[in-house]
Amino acid sequence: MGIDAAVQQLRRGDPDALATLMARYQNRIYRYLLRLVRQPADADDLFQQTWLRVAEKIRSFDTSRNFDAWLFTLARNLAFDHLRRTRPRSLDEPVGDSPEDTMVSRLASGDPGPFELLLATERASRLAGALENLPVTYREVLTLRFEEEMKLEEIALVLAAPLSTVKSRLRRSLEQLREMLEADDAGEVRA
C-alpha cells in the first residue's frame, strides 16, 4: 500500500493504516528524534507521542501537502517542546557532553579489512562527536538533508522557515562542522 492510500485509510479510521505508516517511517522518525534529543529513552517516548499525534490530527491533515514534511513537523514540534522543558539553556548552545555510542558510530561499511574498519570507525566517531557539538538547529538541518535525504524545500516545510534560512543554516552548519574537524586534525598532528 502506498503512502497516499495509507493516509486516506487512516483518515477513514482504519488502524491498520497507522501500522503501515509506522512501519514505513519508524527508522527515519526515530533516527531524527534521537539526533535532536540525544537520549534513546526520550527518543522512544517522542516516537510514540508522534504517532499518537498523527492518529489525533490525521483528519486535519491537508492531503495536498507533503505527508513526509507534515510527519517530520509533528515530530520536530514534540522534540523541541521536550527540549524546552528539559533543558533551560538556549537551543542554539553547543553541548559538550556526547554519548560514546551514537548512530553515526554504528554505521557499517562494506567488507573492509581490520585496518580500514578501524579508520572508518575513527572517522565516524570524530564526525559523530563534531555533530554532537553543533547547535541543535544546525544538527537538525544536517540530519534532515543528509540522513533523511530531504530536499531543501521539504526541510523548509518541516522547519516552517524560509528556503533562504534553510540554505543559510545548511551552509553554516557545514562550515562549522568542517572547522571542528580541521581543528581536531590539527590537534592530532601536534600530539
C-alpha positions in Angstrom: 0.0 0.0 0.0 1.3 3.4 -0.9 1.7 6.4 1.4 -1.3 8.3 0.0 -3.5 5.2 0.2 -2.5 4.6 3.8 -3.1 8.2 4.7 -6.6 8.1 3.2 -7.4 4.8 5.0 -6.1 6.3 8.3 -8.3 9.4 7.7 -11.3 7.0 7.4 -10.3 5.4 10.8 -8.5 2.2 9.7 -6.0 1.4 12.5 -4.1 -1.0 10.1 -3.1 2.1 8.0 -1.4 3.6 11.1 0.7 0.4 11.4 1.6 0.6 7.8 2.8 4.2 8.1 4.7 3.4 11.3 6.5 0.5 9.6 7.4 2.7 6.7 8.7 5.7 8.7 9.8 4.1 12.0 13.6 4.2 11.3 13.6 7.7 9.8 11.5 9.3 12.5 13.3 7.6 15.4 16.7 8.5 13.9 15.6 12.1 13.5 14.3 12.3 17.1 17.4 10.6 18.5 19.6 13.1 16.7 17.6 16.0 18.2 17.2 14.8 21.8 20.3 12.5 22.0 18.8 10.1 24.6 17.3 6.8 23.3 14.6 6.7 26.1 13.5 10.3 25.2 13.5 9.5 21.5 11.4 6.4 22.2 8.8 8.4 24.1 8.8 11.1 21.5 8.4 8.5 18.7 5.3 7.1 20.4 3.9 10.6 21.0 4.5 11.5 17.3 2.3 8.5 16.2 -0.3 9.4 18.8 -0.4 12.9 17.4 -0.6 11.5 13.9 -3.7 9.5 14.9 -5.2 12.5 16.6 -4.6 15.0 13.8 -4.8 13.0 10.6 -8.3 14.3 9.8 -6.9 17.8 9.8 -4.0 16.9 7.5 -4.3 18.7 4.2 -3.8 15.9 1.6 -2.5 18.4 -0.9 0.6 18.8 1.4 3.6 16.5 1.6 3.0 13.8 4.2 6.7 13.4 5.0 7.0 17.1 5.8 3.8 17.1 7.9 5.0 14.0 9.9 8.5 15.4 10.5 7.0 18.7 11.5 4.9 16.9 14.2 8.0 15.0 15.4 10.1 18.2 15.4 7.5 20.2 17.4 7.3 17.4 20.0 11.1 17.2 20.2 11.5 21.0 20.6 8.8 21.1 23.3 10.7 18.3 25.1 14.0 20.2 24.8 12.5 23.4 26.1 11.1 21.5 29.2 14.2 19.6 30.0 17.0 22.0 29.0 16.7 25.5 30.3 19.7 26.7 28.3 19.4 28.0 24.7 18.6 25.5 22.0 21.4 27.1 19.9 24.1 26.5 22.5 26.6 23.7 21.7 26.7 20.8 24.1 30.0 19.5 25.3 28.8 16.1 26.6 28.3 13.5 23.9 27.3 9.9 24.3 30.0 7.4 23.2 27.6 5.2 21.3 25.9 7.2 18.5 24.1 6.2 15.4 26.9 7.6 13.2 29.5 5.5 15.1 27.4 2.4 14.4 27.3 2.8 10.6 28.8 -0.2 8.9 30.8 -0.1 5.7 31.1 -2.8 3.1 33.6 -5.6 3.8 36.8 -3.7 4.5 39.7 -5.2 6.3 40.5 -4.6 10.0 42.6 -1.6 9.4 40.0 0.0 7.1 37.4 -0.8 9.7 39.5 0.9 12.4 39.9 4.0 10.2 36.2 4.1 9.3 35.2 3.8 13.0 37.6 6.6 14.0 36.3 8.9 11.2 32.7 8.1 12.2 33.4 8.7 15.8 35.1 12.0 15.0 32.2 13.1 12.8 29.6 12.0 15.4 31.5 13.9 18.1 31.6 17.0 15.9 27.9 16.7 15.1 27.0 16.3 18.8 28.8 19.6 19.5 26.9 21.6 16.8 23.9 23.7 17.9 20.6 21.8 17.6 19.4 24.0 14.7 22.5 23.0 12.7 22.4 19.4 13.7 18.7 19.3 12.7 19.2 20.7 9.2 22.2 18.3 8.5 20.1 15.3 9.7 17.2 16.2 7.5 19.4 16.9 4.5 21.9 14.1 4.6 20.4 11.3 6.7 16.8 11.8 5.7 17.8 12.9 2.2 15.1 15.6 2.2 15.1 18.3 -0.4 15.7 21.8 0.8 12.1 22.8 0.1 10.9 19.9 2.3 13.2 20.9 5.1 11.8 24.5 4.8 8.3 23.0 5.3 9.4 20.9 8.3 11.2 23.9 10.0 8.5 26.4 9.0 11.3 28.6 7.8 12.1 30.4 4.5 14.2 28.4 2.0 16.9 31.1 2.3 17.1 30.3 6.1 17.4 26.6 5.4 20.2 27.2 2.9 22.0 29.6 5.3 21.8 27.1 8.2 23.0 24.3 6.0 25.9 26.3 4.8 26.8 27.5 8.3 26.5 24.0 9.7 28.8 22.5 7.1 31.3 25.3 7.7 31.2 24.8 11.4 31.5 21.1 11.1 34.5 21.4 8.8 36.2 23.9 11.2 35.6 21.5 14.1 37.1 18.6 12.2 40.0 20.6 10.9 40.7 21.8 14.5 40.6 18.2 15.6 43.0 17.2 12.8 45.4 20.0 13.8 45.2 18.8 17.4 46.1 15.2 16.4 49.1 16.4 14.3 50.6 18.3 17.3 50.0 15.4 19.7 
